[in-house]
């Protein structure tokens, strides 16, 4: 596996987990559920950052073709 691919998978799963925690939980005045919903927001935003880091790592670690210079004119 490439360097950034596991980071992208982890970040995407964190983002999806954050969405689930934020939209599924209805606190109705319960402080514990409210805290879990806030944790879902944090996990989702962190997941976006981890995904972006994975994309950047993947772009940095790509093997580029060497520059072939032709001096024949």
C-alpha positions as protocol buffer text, in pm:
chain_id: "A"
residue {
  index: 1
  type: UNK
  ca { x: 0 y: 0 z: 0 }
}
residue {
  index: 2
  type: UNK
  ca { x: 118 y: 351 z: -71 }
}
residue {
  index: 3
  type: UNK
  ca { x: 212 y: 586 z: 211 }
}
residue {
  index: 4
  type: UNK
  ca { x: -98 y: 806 z: 214 }
}
residue {
  index: 5
  type: UNK
  ca { x: -365 y: 544 z: 147 }
}
residue {
  index: 6
  type: UNK
  ca { x: -407 y: 419 z: 508 }
}
residue {
  index: 7
  type: UNK
  ca { x: -431 y: 780 z: 628 }
}
residue {
  index: 8
  type: UNK
  ca { x: -702 y: 852 z: 373 }
}
residue {
  index: 9
  type: UNK
  ca { x: -899 y: 543 z: 476 }
}
residue {
  index: 10
  type: UNK
  ca { x: -868 y: 624 z: 847 }
}
residue {
  index: 11
  type: UNK
  ca { x: -964 y: 989 z: 789 }
}
residue {
  index: 12
  type: UNK
  ca { x: -1266 y: 895 z: 578 }
}
residue {
  index: 13
  type: UNK
  ca { x: -1389 y: 650 z: 841 }
}
residue {
  index: 14
  type: UNK
  ca { x: -1340 y: 915 z: 1113 }
}
residue {
  index: 15
  type: UNK
  ca { x: -1540 y: 1164 z: 908 }
}
residue {
  index: 16
  type: UNK
  ca { x: -1825 y: 916 z: 855 }
}
residue {
  index: 17
  type: UNK
  ca { x: -1824 y: 824 z: 1226 }
}
residue {
  index: 18
  type: UNK
  ca { x: -1841 y: 1195 z: 1313 }
}
residue {
  index: 19
  type: UNK
  ca { x: -2138 y: 1244 z: 1081 }
}
residue {
  index: 20
  type: UNK
  ca { x: -2318 y: 948 z: 1236 }
}
residue {
  index: 21
  type: UNK
  ca { x: -2253 y: 1070 z: 1591 }
}
residue {
  index: 22
  type: UNK
  ca { x: -2364 y: 1422 z: 1507 }
}
residue {
  index: 23
  type: UNK
  ca { x: -2682 y: 1349 z: 1313 }
}
residue {
  index: 24
  type: UNK
  ca { x: -2812 y: 1031 z: 1478 }
}
residue {
  index: 25
  type: UNK
  ca { x: -2792 y: 1141 z: 1843 }
}
residue {
  index: 26
  type: UNK
  ca { x: -3076 y: 1356 z: 1974 }
}
residue {
  index: 27
  type: UNK
  ca { x: -2972 y: 1485 z: 2320 }
}
residue {
  index: 28
  type: UNK
  ca { x: -3309 y: 1623 z: 2448 }
}
residue {
  index: 29
  type: UNK
  ca { x: -3139 y: 1792 z: 2745 }
}
residue {
  index: 30
  type: UNK
  ca { x: -2922 y: 1495 z: 2841 }
}
residue {
  index: 31
  type: UNK
  ca { x: -2569 y: 1628 z: 2905 }
}
residue {
  index: 32
  type: UNK
  ca { x: -2399 y: 1294 z: 2832 }
}
residue {
  index: 33
  type: UNK
  ca { x: -2559 y: 1266 z: 2489 }
}
residue {
  index: 34
  type: UNK
  ca { x: -2478 y: 1632 z: 2424 }
}
residue {
  index: 35
  type: UNK
  ca { x: -2111 y: 1561 z: 2497 }
}
residue {
  index: 36
  type: UNK
  ca { x: -2114 y: 1260 z: 2265 }
}
residue {
  index: 37
  type: UNK
  ca { x: -2265 y: 1477 z: 1990 }
}
residue {
  index: 38
  type: UNK
  ca { x: -1989 y: 1735 z: 2044 }
}
residue {
  index: 39
  type: UNK
  ca { x: -1727 y: 1459 z: 2031 }
}
residue {
  index: 40
  type: UNK
  ca { x: -1881 y: 1354 z: 1699 }
}
residue {
  index: 41
  type: UNK
  ca { x: -1822 y: 1705 z: 1567 }
}
residue {
  index: 42
  type: UNK
  ca { x: -1458 y: 1693 z: 1677 }
}
residue {
  index: 43
  type: UNK
  ca { x: -1405 y: 1346 z: 1529 }
}
residue {
  index: 44
  type: UNK
  ca { x: -1558 y: 1452 z: 1197 }
}
residue {
  index: 45
  type: UNK
  ca { x: -1345 y: 1764 z: 1169 }
}
residue {
  index: 46
  type: UNK
  ca { x: -1034 y: 1570 z: 1269 }
}
residue {
  index: 47
  type: UNK
  ca { x: -1119 y: 1310 z: 1006 }
}
residue {
  index: 48
  type: UNK
  ca { x: -1120 y: 1581 z: 739 }
}
residue {
  index: 49
  type: UNK
  ca { x: -772 y: 1686 z: 848 }
}
residue {
  index: 50
  type: UNK
  ca { x: -640 y: 1330 z: 851 }
}
residue {
  index: 51
  type: UNK
  ca { x: -783 y: 1270 z: 503 }
}
residue {
  index: 52
  type: UNK
  ca { x: -617 y: 1586 z: 374 }
}
residue {
  index: 53
  type: UNK
  ca { x: -287 y: 1477 z: 530 }
}
residue {
  index: 54
  type: UNK
  ca { x: -318 y: 1139 z: 356 }
}
residue {
  index: 55
  type: UNK
  ca { x: -380 y: 1307 z: 22 }
}
residue {
  index: 56
  type: UNK
  ca { x: -76 y: 1531 z: 69 }
}
residue {
  index: 57
  type: UNK
  ca { x: 141 y: 1233 z: 170 }
}
residue {
  index: 58
  type: UNK
  ca { x: 29 y: 1041 z: -135 }
}
residue {
  index: 59
  type: UNK
  ca { x: 108 y: 1334 z: -363 }
}
residue {
  index: 60
  type: UNK
  ca { x: 449 y: 1386 z: -206 }
}
residue {
  index: 61
  type: UNK
  ca { x: 553 y: 1020 z: -224 }
}
residue {
  index: 62
  type: UNK
  ca { x: 468 y: 970 z: -592 }
}
residue {
  index: 63
  type: UNK
  ca { x: 754 y: 861 z: -811 }
}
residue {
  index: 64
  type: UNK
  ca { x: 794 y: 1116 z: -1084 }
}
residue {
  index: 65
  type: UNK
  ca { x: 966 y: 1054 z: -1412 }
}
residue {
  index: 66
  type: UNK
  ca { x: 1320 y: 1187 z: -1420 }
}
residue {
  index: 67
  type: UNK
  ca { x: 1373 y: 1490 z: -1640 }
}
residue {
  index: 68
  type: UNK
  ca { x: 1536 y: 1387 z: -1965 }
}
residue {
  index: 69
  type: UNK
  ca { x: 1732 y: 1672 z: -2108 }
}
residue {
  index: 70
  type: UNK
  ca { x: 1817 y: 1663 z: -2473 }
}
residue {
  index: 71
  type: UNK
  ca { x: 2111 y: 1885 z: -2556 }
}
residue {
  index: 72
  type: UNK
  ca { x: 2113 y: 1792 z: -2924 }
}
residue {
  index: 73
  type: UNK
  ca { x: 1997 y: 2092 z: -3121 }
}
